Amino acid sequence: MLFTEAERAGIGQEQTERLWVGLEEAAAGQLKFDSMNVAYYFGGLIVIGAMSFFFNLAWERVGGWGIMALALTYGGLFGSLGPHLFRARKLYVAGGLLTTVAVCMTPLAVYGLERALGLWPQADPGNYHNYHVLVKGSWLGMELATLAAGAVALRFVRFPFLTAPVAFTLWYMSMDLAPLLFGRTEIDEQWQAWVSVVFGAVVLLVAYLVDRWTKDDYAFWLYLFGLAAFWGGLSIMESGEPWSRFVYCIINLLLIATSTLLRRRAFAVFGSLGVAGYLSYLAFSLFRDSLILPLALTVIGVGVIVATVAYQRNRAKIDASIVAVLPAGFRQLLPPERD
């Protein structure tokens, strides 16, 4: 059928065969979200969780050198098999995920080395499980090594999910930097929040640049964890003044508008949560100790749902109208639309 239609269009059989081969190769290189890929990701996340989040005290018995040896063994195995599957066997998802697992072994290997030598940027932070629980400046060496490993991995394996451990580490670093910057093991929560906001804003800027310069979606995880750091720090700041809470609401409204410009729904999610929180604060302030309070909160919740449904139904028109009022030069700065 294809060759018949091509002949009718005046395209020779040789050119048609070349086109067909090229389309097959392009389709093979695309990462599709199907049941097989879900299984790949599920298996990869189990391995990452086993070696990261569920690393318990029993592993501490092998000592620092033992921990480093185990992490390097796993990392070396996955780090050699992953690129081979990705580049030689064209198994892009499997190879990319194994390479991601190898990157996730980096903080564990550095922790083992620091534990063996007794060298930490600050005081001994305790066992490895605390890495995912406590904010400590002593984790910085592990985080810097992970960022370096992620950058090297991305150089050889162009797999967007590799930015996930990089973005996750940047999020942790946004919290762990504060104790080092102020030279303390414990730091005031307000300063911690400001460091998180500034660091998150920088990550969001980097994500925007990556979004503009890359064809595949390498920016998703950077946006997500950059938003987590920025919005999280902004939300935990102590703010008893009404005007500062109003500014917080305005910033969240800007996040919602930014979701349209950057075509990233994550901004709308975080922004909506912030606006809903501000409206709830107003309801508590106006109707405290009143029977109207439950009704007010219900109206706010239903209003958010209705607004979301209305936006979803008219999203294309709303987005187009917002972009249309922008200057032509500004529109050129917007990143490409993702599928």
Contacts in CASP RR format, 6 or more apart in sequence:
PFRMAT RR
TARGET T0000
AUTHOR 0000-0000-0000
METHOD contacts of the structure
MODEL  1
MLFTEAERAGIGQEQTERLWVGLEEAAAGQLKFDSMNVAYYFGGLIVIGA
MSFFFNLAWERVGGWGIMALALTYGGLFGSLGPHLFRARKLYVAGGLLTT
VAVCMTPLAVYGLERALGLWPQADPGNYHNYHVLVKGSWLGMELATLAAG
AVALRFVRFPFLTAPVAFTLWYMSMDLAPLLFGRTEIDEQWQAWVSVVFG
AVVLLVAYLVDRWTKDDYAFWLYLFGLAAFWGGLSIMESGEPWSRFVYCI
INLLLIATSTLLRRRAFAVFGSLGVAGYLSYLAFSLFRDSLILPLALTVI
GVGVIVATVAYQRNRAKIDASIVAVLPAGFRQLLPPERD
2 16 0 8 1.000
2 20 0 8 1.000
3 13 0 8 1.000
3 16 0 8 1.000
6 12 0 8 1.000
6 13 0 8 1.000
6 15 0 8 1.000
6 16 0 8 1.000
7 13 0 8 1.000
11 19 0 8 1.000
28 90 0 8 1.000
29 90 0 8 1.000
29 92 0 8 1.000
31 37 0 8 1.000
31 92 0 8 1.000
31 93 0 8 1.000
31 159 0 8 1.000
31 160 0 8 1.000
31 216 0 8 1.000
36 93 0 8 1.000
37 93 0 8 1.000
40 93 0 8 1.000
40 94 0 8 1.000
40 97 0 8 1.000
41 93 0 8 1.000
41 97 0 8 1.000
41 161 0 8 1.000
43 97 0 8 1.000
44 97 0 8 1.000
44 98 0 8 1.000
44 100 0 8 1.000
44 101 0 8 1.000
47 101 0 8 1.000
48 100 0 8 1.000
48 101 0 8 1.000
48 104 0 8 1.000
51 71 0 8 1.000
51 74 0 8 1.000
51 101 0 8 1.000
51 104 0 8 1.000
51 105 0 8 1.000
51 108 0 8 1.000
52 104 0 8 1.000
52 107 0 8 1.000
52 108 0 8 1.000
52 132 0 8 1.000
53 132 0 8 1.000
55 108 0 8 1.000
55 128 0 8 1.000
55 129 0 8 1.000
56 129 0 8 1.000
57 127 0 8 1.000
57 129 0 8 1.000
59 67 0 8 1.000
59 70 0 8 1.000
59 128 0 8 1.000
60 67 0 8 1.000
60 127 0 8 1.000
60 128 0 8 1.000
62 70 0 8 1.000
63 112 0 8 1.000
63 115 0 8 1.000
63 116 0 8 1.000
64 111 0 8 1.000
64 112 0 8 1.000
64 113 0 8 1.000
64 115 0 8 1.000
64 116 0 8 1.000
65 112 0 8 1.000
65 116 0 8 1.000
66 112 0 8 1.000
66 116 0 8 1.000
67 108 0 8 1.000
67 109 0 8 1.000
67 111 0 8 1.000
67 112 0 8 1.000
67 115 0 8 1.000
67 116 0 8 1.000
67 128 0 8 1.000
68 109 0 8 1.000
68 111 0 8 1.000
68 112 0 8 1.000
68 113 0 8 1.000
68 116 0 8 1.000
70 108 0 8 1.000
71 105 0 8 1.000
71 106 0 8 1.000
71 108 0 8 1.000
71 109 0 8 1.000
71 111 0 8 1.000
71 112 0 8 1.000
72 105 0 8 1.000
72 109 0 8 1.000
74 101 0 8 1.000
74 102 0 8 1.000
74 105 0 8 1.000
75 101 0 8 1.000
75 102 0 8 1.000
75 105 0 8 1.000
75 109 0 8 1.000
76 102 0 8 1.000
76 105 0 8 1.000
77 102 0 8 1.000
78 98 0 8 1.000
78 99 0 8 1.000
78 101 0 8 1.000
78 102 0 8 1.000
78 105 0 8 1.000
79 98 0 8 1.000
79 99 0 8 1.000
79 102 0 8 1.000
79 153 0 8 1.000
81 95 0 8 1.000
81 98 0 8 1.000
82 94 0 8 1.000
82 95 0 8 1.000
82 96 0 8 1.000
82 98 0 8 1.000
82 99 0 8 1.000
82 102 0 8 1.000
82 157 0 8 1.000
83 95 0 8 1.000
83 99 0 8 1.000
83 156 0 8 1.000
83 157 0 8 1.000
84 95 0 8 1.000
85 91 0 8 1.000
85 94 0 8 1.000
85 95 0 8 1.000
85 96 0 8 1.000
85 98 0 8 1.000
86 92 0 8 1.000
86 94 0 8 1.000
86 95 0 8 1.000
86 96 0 8 1.000
86 99 0 8 1.000
86 157 0 8 1.000
86 159 0 8 1.000
87 156 0 8 1.000
87 157 0 8 1.000
92 159 0 8 1.000
95 157 0 8 1.000
95 159 0 8 1.000
96 157 0 8 1.000
96 159 0 8 1.000
96 161 0 8 1.000
96 162 0 8 1.000
97 159 0 8 1.000
97 161 0 8 1.000
99 153 0 8 1.000
99 157 0 8 1.000
99 159 0 8 1.000
99 162 0 8 1.000
100 153 0 8 1.000
100 159 0 8 1.000
100 161 0 8 1.000
100 162 0 8 1.000
100 164 0 8 1.000
100 165 0 8 1.000
102 149 0 8 1.000
102 153 0 8 1.000
103 146 0 8 1.000
103 149 0 8 1.000
103 150 0 8 1.000
103 153 0 8 1.000
103 162 0 8 1.000
103 165 0 8 1.000
103 166 0 8 1.000
104 146 0 8 1.000
104 165 0 8 1.000
106 142 0 8 1.000
106 145 0 8 1.000
106 146 0 8 1.000
106 148 0 8 1.000
106 149 0 8 1.000
106 150 0 8 1.000
107 131 0 8 1.000
107 139 0 8 1.000
107 142 0 8 1.000
107 143 0 8 1.000
107 145 0 8 1.000
107 146 0 8 1.000
107 169 0 8 1.000
108 128 0 8 1.000
109 145 0 8 1.000
110 141 0 8 1.000
110 142 0 8 1.000
110 145 0 8 1.000
110 146 0 8 1.000
111 128 0 8 1.000
111 131 0 8 1.000
111 142 0 8 1.000
114 120 0 8 1.000
114 138 0 8 1.000
114 141 0 8 1.000
114 142 0 8 1.000
118 124 0 8 1.000
120 138 0 8 1.000
121 137 0 8 1.000
121 138 0 8 1.000
121 140 0 8 1.000
121 141 0 8 1.000
121 180 0 8 1.000
122 136 0 8 1.000
122 137 0 8 1.000
122 138 0 8 1.000
122 179 0 8 1.000
122 180 0 8 1.000
122 183 0 8 1.000
122 185 0 8 1.000
123 136 0 8 1.000
123 138 0 8 1.000
123 185 0 8 1.000
124 138 0 8 1.000
125 131 0 8 1.000
125 134 0 8 1.000
125 136 0 8 1.000
125 137 0 8 1.000
125 138 0 8 1.000
125 139 0 8 1.000
130 136 0 8 1.000
131 139 0 8 1.000
131 142 0 8 1.000
131 172 0 8 1.000
135 175 0 8 1.000
135 176 0 8 1.000
135 178 0 8 1.000
135 179 0 8 1.000
135 192 0 8 1.000
136 176 0 8 1.000
136 179 0 8 1.000
136 185 0 8 1.000
137 176 0 8 1.000
137 177 0 8 1.000
137 179 0 8 1.000
137 180 0 8 1.000
137 185 0 8 1.000
139 172 0 8 1.000
139 176 0 8 1.000
140 173 0 8 1.000
140 176 0 8 1.000
140 177 0 8 1.000
140 180 0 8 1.000
143 169 0 8 1.000
143 172 0 8 1.000
143 173 0 8 1.000
143 176 0 8 1.000
146 165 0 8 1.000
146 166 0 8 1.000
146 169 0 8 1.000
147 166 0 8 1.000
147 169 0 8 1.000
147 170 0 8 1.000
147 173 0 8 1.000
150 162 0 8 1.000
150 165 0 8 1.000
150 166 0 8 1.000
151 166 0 8 1.000
153 162 0 8 1.000
154 162 0 8 1.000
154 163 0 8 1.000
154 166 0 8 1.000
154 218 0 8 1.000
158 216 0 8 1.000
160 216 0 8 1.000
160 217 0 8 1.000
160 218 0 8 1.000
160 220 0 8 1.000
160 221 0 8 1.000
161 221 0 8 1.000
163 210 0 8 1.000
163 218 0 8 1.000
163 219 0 8 1.000
163 220 0 8 1.000
163 221 0 8 1.000
163 222 0 8 1.000
164 221 0 8 1.000
166 221 0 8 1.000
166 222 0 8 1.000
167 203 0 8 1.000
167 221 0 8 1.000
167 222 0 8 1.000
167 224 0 8 1.000
167 225 0 8 1.000
167 226 0 8 1.000
168 221 0 8 1.000
168 225 0 8 1.000
170 199 0 8 1.000
170 200 0 8 1.000
170 203 0 8 1.000
170 222 0 8 1.000
170 225 0 8 1.000
170 226 0 8 1.000
170 229 0 8 1.000
171 203 0 8 1.000
171 225 0 8 1.000
171 226 0 8 1.000
171 228 0 8 1.000
171 229 0 8 1.000
173 199 0 8 1.000
174 195 0 8 1.000
174 196 0 8 1.000
174 199 0 8 1.000
174 200 0 8 1.000
174 203 0 8 1.000
174 226 0 8 1.000
174 229 0 8 1.000
175 192 0 8 1.000
175 195 0 8 1.000
175 196 0 8 1.000
175 229 0 8 1.000
177 195 0 8 1.000
177 199 0 8 1.000
178 187 0 8 1.000
178 191 0 8 1.000
178 192 0 8 1.000
178 195 0 8 1.000
178 196 0 8 1.000
179 185 0 8 1.000
179 186 0 8 1.000
179 187 0 8 1.000
181 195 0 8 1.000
182 191 0 8 1.000
189 236 0 8 1.000
189 238 0 8 1.000
190 237 0 8 1.000
190 238 0 8 1.000
192 233 0 8 1.000
193 232 0 8 1.000
193 233 0 8 1.000
193 234 0 8 1.000
193 236 0 8 1.000
193 237 0 8 1.000
194 233 0 8 1.000
194 237 0 8 1.000
196 229 0 8 1.000
196 230 0 8 1.000
196 232 0 8 1.000
196 233 0 8 1.000
197 229 0 8 1.000
197 230 0 8 1.000
197 232 0 8 1.000
197 233 0 8 1.000
197 234 0 8 1.000
197 237 0 8 1.000
199 229 0 8 1.000
200 226 0 8 1.000
200 227 0 8 1.000
200 229 0 8 1.000
200 230 0 8 1.000
201 230 0 8 1.000
203 222 0 8 1.000
203 225 0 8 1.000
203 226 0 8 1.000
203 229 0 8 1.000
203 230 0 8 1.000
204 222 0 8 1.000
204 223 0 8 1.000
204 226 0 8 1.000
204 227 0 8 1.000
204 230 0 8 1.000
206 222 0 8 1.000
207 219 0 8 1.000
207 222 0 8 1.000
207 223 0 8 1.000
207 226 0 8 1.000
208 219 0 8 1.000
208 262 0 8 1.000
208 335 0 8 1.000
210 218 0 8 1.000
210 219 0 8 1.000
210 222 0 8 1.000
211 217 0 8 1.000
211 218 0 8 1.000
211 219 0 8 1.000
211 223 0 8 1.000
211 262 0 8 1.000
211 335 0 8 1.000
211 336 0 8 1.000
212 333 0 8 1.000
212 335 0 8 1.000
212 336 0 8 1.000
217 338 0 8 1.000
219 335 0 8 1.000
223 262 0 8 1.000
223 264 0 8 1.000
223 266 0 8 1.000
223 267 0 8 1.000
224 266 0 8 1.000
227 255 0 8 1.000
227 266 0 8 1.000
227 267 0 8 1.000
227 270 0 8 1.000
231 252 0 8 1.000
231 255 0 8 1.000
231 270 0 8 1.000
231 271 0 8 1.000
231 273 0 8 1.000
231 274 0 8 1.000
234 248 0 8 1.000
234 251 0 8 1.000
235 248 0 8 1.000
235 274 0 8 1.000
239 245 0 8 1.000
239 248 0 8 1.000
245 278 0 8 1.000
245 281 0 8 1.000
246 278 0 8 1.000
248 274 0 8 1.000
248 278 0 8 1.000
249 274 0 8 1.000
249 275 0 8 1.000
249 278 0 8 1.000
252 270 0 8 1.000
252 271 0 8 1.000
252 272 0 8 1.000
252 273 0 8 1.000
252 274 0 8 1.000
252 275 0 8 1.000
252 278 0 8 1.000
253 271 0 8 1.000
253 275 0 8 1.000
255 267 0 8 1.000
255 268 0 8 1.000
255 270 0 8 1.000
255 271 0 8 1.000
256 267 0 8 1.000
256 268 0 8 1.000
256 271 0 8 1.000
256 272 0 8 1.000
256 275 0 8 1.000
257 322 0 8 1.000
258 264 0 8 1.000
258 267 0 8 1.000
259 265 0 8 1.000
259 266 0 8 1.000
259 267 0 8 1.000
259 268 0 8 1.000
259 271 0 8 1.000
260 268 0 8 1.000
260 318 0 8 1.000
260 319 0 8 1.000
260 322 0 8 1.000
260 323 0 8 1.000
261 322 0 8 1.000
261 323 0 8 1.000
261 326 0 8 1.000
261 334 0 8 1.000
262 334 0 8 1.000
262 335 0 8 1.000
263 319 0 8 1.000
263 334 0 8 1.000
263 335 0 8 1.000
263 337 0 8 1.000
263 338 0 8 1.000
272 304 0 8 1.000
272 308 0 8 1.000
275 304 0 8 1.000
276 300 0 8 1.000
276 301 0 8 1.000
276 304 0 8 1.000
279 300 0 8 1.000
280 297 0 8 1.000
280 300 0 8 1.000
283 293 0 8 1.000
283 296 0 8 1.000
283 297 0 8 1.000
283 300 0 8 1.000
284 293 0 8 1.000
286 296 0 8 1.000
287 293 0 8 1.000
287 296 0 8 1.000
311 318 0 8 1.000
323 331 0 8 1.000
323 334 0 8 1.000
END
